[in-house]
Amino acid sequence: MGKPIDPACVPKRKLYTGEEIPCIGMGTFGSDRFTAEQVSNAVYGAIRCGYRLFDCAAVYQNEHQIGEVFAKAFQDGLVKREELHITSKVWNDMHGKGDVLLSLAQTLKDLKLDYIDTFFVHWPFPNYHAPGCDGDSRNPDSRPFSVEEFMSTWRQMERIQKMGLARNIGMSNMTVAKLEKVLPLCEMKPALIEMELHPCFQQPELFDYCMEKGIQPVGFCPIGSPTRPDRDKSEGDIADIQVPELVDIAKAHGVHPAVVCLKWAVQRGQVPIPFSIHENEYQSNLECTAEDPLTEQEMEILKRLDRNCRLIKGQVFLWEGADDWHSLWDENGTISE
Ligand SMILES: NC(=O)c1ccc[n+]([C@@H]2O[C@H](COP(=O)([O-])OP(=O)(O)OC[C@H]3O[C@@H](n4cnc5c(N)ncnc54)[C@H](OP(=O)(O)O)[C@@H]3O)[C@@H](O)[C@H]2O)c1
C-alpha cells in the first residue's frame, strides 16, 4: 500500500450551506466491467488512502457492498462517519409521489447509514431504462422534460432535506435552460450539480452559471471515461488522454495524462469524481490535488481544448418522436413545459 495522504492536505470547497467538502472524490460506477466487490474493495482502499468523498447511486447496483465497506471502515476506526461526504442519487423510476423517500430509505439501508450527505436527482426525467441495456433501446413511456413533473420530484427532495435525511440536495444532468425554469421555483436550491466535465467537454456556460448562483459543480467522467460501456461510445468521440497538448503537459509533470485532467478540474473549481479500482491510480488521483499545480499557461492551453465533446449522450432516455440525443440537452429548439 502507498503512503496515505493526509485528508487535511486535500483542498476543500465550501458549499452555500456552509459545509466544506474535499475538492475531489471517488466515483463508484463499475461501467459493467467490475463487480460490486471490486468496486467496494477499492472504496475501502480509497478511505485508507485519504479519500473522504464518494459518489454512489442506486443504479450502480453496488450500494449494498459499499455499505458493508463503510460499516467496516467505521468499525475498524479508519474514519468517522462525520468525516465522510457520501452522495447517492434517486434513479429515474423513483420520481413518483413518495418514491424519493422510498428510494433514499433503500439507499440508506444498503449503505448502512442514517443520513446521506448529498442526494441527487440522477436525471431530470422519469425515463427509465434497464441497467446495462443497449444504446438503441427505448422505453415507450419516456417523455420530454416537464417543469411540473420535475418540481414535484424536487419538492420530495426538499422534504428529505428538511427531515434531516439528506444534508444537501442536488441535481444532475441539467442544462442552463432547465435551471432557468426550475431554480426560481425551488424553496431550497441545489447545493451541488453533477455534470459531465473533462478537458474536451468543459460546458463553460453551465459551469459559470452554477458558480454565479453559488452552486458547486461536480464533474463526472473527469478523465473522459476511457473505459465507459460500448453503449456510450460513438463515432467522433475524442479521447481526452490522447490529445497531444494534454499528453505534452503530462510529460512535463512526469504524470499520466489522466492526472492532468484532474489537476485541471480541481484548479478550475469543479469537484471531479474519478473512478478507478487500481490503487496506484486512485492514489495518484488524490495525491495530485495537493502538489505540483499546473501553471497558468498550461491551464490556458487546456482551456482551449474544449471541443464540446459530450460522451454520455443519454440516448436511451429519449421519447418517441424526439429528433436525437441533442433534444435531451435542449439543443434542438425550446424545452418542453
Ligand atoms: N451523474 C451521472 O449521470 C454520472 C454519469 C457518469 C458517471 N458518473 C460518476 O462519475 C464517476 C467517474 O466517471 P467514469 O468512471 O465514467 O469516468 P472517468 O473517471 O473519467 O474514467 C474512469 C477510468 O479512467 C481510468 N483511470 C482512472 N485514474 C487513472 C489514472 N490515474 N491513470 C490512468 N487511468 C486512470 C480507469 O481506467 P482503468 O479501469 O482501465 O484503469 C477508469 O476506469 C463514475 O464512477 C460515477 O460515480 C455520474
PDBQT file of the ligand as one rigid body, heavy atoms in Angstrom, charges set to zero:
ROOT
HETATM    1  N1  LIG A 401     -24.399  11.744 -12.628  1.00  0.00    +0.000 N 
HETATM    2  C1  LIG A 401     -24.241  10.967 -13.680  1.00  0.00    +0.000 C 
HETATM    3  O1  LIG A 401     -25.155  10.823 -14.514  1.00  0.00    +0.000 OA
HETATM    4  C2  LIG A 401     -22.940  10.222 -13.894  1.00  0.00    +0.000 A 
HETATM    5  C3  LIG A 401     -22.645   9.720 -15.173  1.00  0.00    +0.000 A 
HETATM    6  C4  LIG A 401     -21.427   9.063 -15.348  1.00  0.00    +0.000 A 
HETATM    7  C5  LIG A 401     -20.549   8.902 -14.281  1.00  0.00    +0.000 A 
HETATM    8  N2  LIG A 401     -20.871   9.396 -13.029  1.00  0.00    +0.000 N 
HETATM    9  C6  LIG A 401     -19.938   9.252 -11.882  1.00  0.00    +0.000 C 
HETATM   10  O2  LIG A 401     -18.652   9.702 -12.290  1.00  0.00    +0.000 OA
HETATM   11  C7  LIG A 401     -17.675   8.700 -11.982  1.00  0.00    +0.000 C 
HETATM   12  C8  LIG A 401     -16.498   8.791 -12.925  1.00  0.00    +0.000 C 
HETATM   13  O3  LIG A 401     -16.887   8.617 -14.273  1.00  0.00    +0.000 OA
HETATM   14  P1  LIG A 401     -16.329   7.434 -15.166  1.00  0.00    +0.000 P 
HETATM   15  O4  LIG A 401     -15.962   6.295 -14.292  1.00  0.00    +0.000 OA
HETATM   16  O5  LIG A 401     -17.294   7.181 -16.252  1.00  0.00    +0.000 OA
HETATM   17  O6  LIG A 401     -15.074   8.091 -15.893  1.00  0.00    +0.000 OA
HETATM   18  P2  LIG A 401     -13.600   8.588 -15.513  1.00  0.00    +0.000 P 
HETATM   19  O7  LIG A 401     -13.445   8.733 -14.057  1.00  0.00    +0.000 OA
HETATM   20  O8  LIG A 401     -13.383   9.750 -16.399  1.00  0.00    +0.000 OA
HETATM   21  O9  LIG A 401     -12.705   7.399 -16.075  1.00  0.00    +0.000 OA
HETATM   22  C9  LIG A 401     -12.509   6.226 -15.335  1.00  0.00    +0.000 C 
HETATM   23  C10 LIG A 401     -11.403   5.378 -15.968  1.00  0.00    +0.000 C 
HETATM   24  O10 LIG A 401     -10.196   6.145 -16.085  1.00  0.00    +0.000 OA
HETATM   25  C11 LIG A 401      -9.078   5.326 -15.861  1.00  0.00    +0.000 C 
HETATM   26  N3  LIG A 401      -8.208   5.976 -14.844  1.00  0.00    +0.000 N 
HETATM   27  C12 LIG A 401      -8.565   6.472 -13.629  1.00  0.00    +0.000 A 
HETATM   28  N4  LIG A 401      -7.493   7.004 -12.991  1.00  0.00    +0.000 NA
HETATM   29  C13 LIG A 401      -6.435   6.803 -13.804  1.00  0.00    +0.000 A 
HETATM   30  C14 LIG A 401      -5.047   7.108 -13.698  1.00  0.00    +0.000 A 
HETATM   31  N5  LIG A 401      -4.533   7.745 -12.641  1.00  0.00    +0.000 N 
HETATM   32  N6  LIG A 401      -4.242   6.746 -14.728  1.00  0.00    +0.000 NA
HETATM   33  C15 LIG A 401      -4.741   6.102 -15.810  1.00  0.00    +0.000 A 
HETATM   34  N7  LIG A 401      -6.032   5.807 -15.972  1.00  0.00    +0.000 NA
HETATM   35  C16 LIG A 401      -6.877   6.144 -14.982  1.00  0.00    +0.000 A 
HETATM   36  C17 LIG A 401      -9.560   3.991 -15.356  1.00  0.00    +0.000 C 
HETATM   37  O11 LIG A 401      -9.365   3.029 -16.374  1.00  0.00    +0.000 OA
HETATM   38  P3  LIG A 401      -8.931   1.508 -15.988  1.00  0.00    +0.000 P 
HETATM   39  O12 LIG A 401     -10.063   0.964 -15.197  1.00  0.00    +0.000 OA
HETATM   40  O13 LIG A 401      -8.735   0.860 -17.306  1.00  0.00    +0.000 OA
HETATM   41  O14 LIG A 401      -7.672   1.656 -15.169  1.00  0.00    +0.000 OA
HETATM   42  C18 LIG A 401     -11.047   4.201 -15.102  1.00  0.00    +0.000 C 
HETATM   43  O15 LIG A 401     -11.850   3.089 -15.424  1.00  0.00    +0.000 OA
HETATM   44  C19 LIG A 401     -18.477   7.393 -12.051  1.00  0.00    +0.000 C 
HETATM   45  O16 LIG A 401     -17.801   6.337 -11.407  1.00  0.00    +0.000 OA
HETATM   46  C20 LIG A 401     -19.763   7.818 -11.383  1.00  0.00    +0.000 C 
HETATM   47  O17 LIG A 401     -19.607   7.809  -9.967  1.00  0.00    +0.000 OA
HETATM   48  C21 LIG A 401     -22.046  10.071 -12.833  1.00  0.00    +0.000 A 
ENDROOT
TORSDOF 0
